[in-house]
């Protein structure tokens, strides 16, 4: 329930509030942060279905090709999940680093799927710069979102997987 509410709030922020801001393109991908948190900390059977649903909801509200974000969020969940199973000491840097890499993967993956691989391979330096800045902004916001989710889990008395120092 916590992730469903968080996804609704994230989608509202990304689709409506983002338009009110002058630098709307530099808004963090909050759904992606939620997906990475699912992969790193939620190891149950509902988590991959929730990641798919979060991506599908993003597709429904973004007006893009239906299923692209659902596929990418599921893939990002699976990669984050595998990373969490193989990295013993996660620390505070693994989460934001995973978010940055996931944002790059998501952006380039969506571009390759919707516009073709050639659109990624022929990109110029300014486009790469904007994609990197977007990934860094999303990674910078990730610790705050992780903390808010952990507070929500504690308030609901859900198990919280805390990163080791």
CORLINMO-V747385 format. One record per run of one state. SS is the DSSP state (h for helix, s for strand, l for the rest). FROM is the first residue (numbers start at 1). TO is the last residue. If there is no record, write none. Layout:
# CORLINMO-V747385
<<SS:FROM:TO> <SS:FROM:TO>>
This chain:
# CORLINMO-V747385
<<l:1:1> <h:2:20> <l:21:23> <h:24:26> <l:27:29> <h:30:41> <l:42:44> <h:45:62> <l:63:67> <h:68:86> <l:87:92> <h:93:115> <l:116:116> <h:117:121> <l:122:124> <h:125:155> <l:156:165>>
